[in-house]
Amino acid sequence: MVETKRDERRARTARKAGPERTCAGCGQHAAPDELVRVVLDPSSGELAVDLAAGGFGRGSWVHPSAPCVTKAIKGGFAKSFKAKVSVEPQAFGEALVRAADRRIEGLLGGARRGKFVAVGTDAVKDAIVQRKAELVVVATDAAAAARQRDVEDAIAQGKAIAWNEKVRLGALFGRDEVAVCAVLHPGLAEAIQGVFRASRPFTQSAGSVSAWWSREVR
């Protein structure tokens, strides 16, 4: 009876913790949202980053860090896929950043269609004041917007990211430029943060993140 109860507690703990995956680099177990899924084209041996974790075929997982990616490319991916893998670490990092940009664009587009986004300085300020802003997205070339008091508060709380430029952010909302927007849906905000967090080490190494990010936004 004691063992049965202990087993039941372990089962409940496992269900609560959720599924885990193994990093092809370091071999450690982690929740899927802490890892990046990768799929293999068996005909070419090329890898594709699957940030939506919905790609067809066998997948492998890796921590979004240079050491883990390097180890996975040297042998971990080949072991996972039981096939030869051909990719350079730098190329993989660049592919991850591109995939993250596409994924964030898609999530922001979904927020726009669902009316879960506030666009522009005034709208974002209102959303923050009303505590509706789950995540603030500031264009990397919009340092003035980052210095707005309400935006600074969001930055201090770790509820802001610096992503892309004003022109590209504006294109998502049918405007010439957008300096800042706020995501109002918690699930969408969490998904965007997760994707951004996965790409951040490789974006920084590429030198494409503006200086204000590293000092102010967490």
Order of alpha helices (4+ residues) and beta strands (2+ residues): alpha-beta-beta-beta-beta-beta-alpha-alpha-alpha-beta-alpha-beta-alpha-alpha-beta-alpha-beta-alpha-alpha
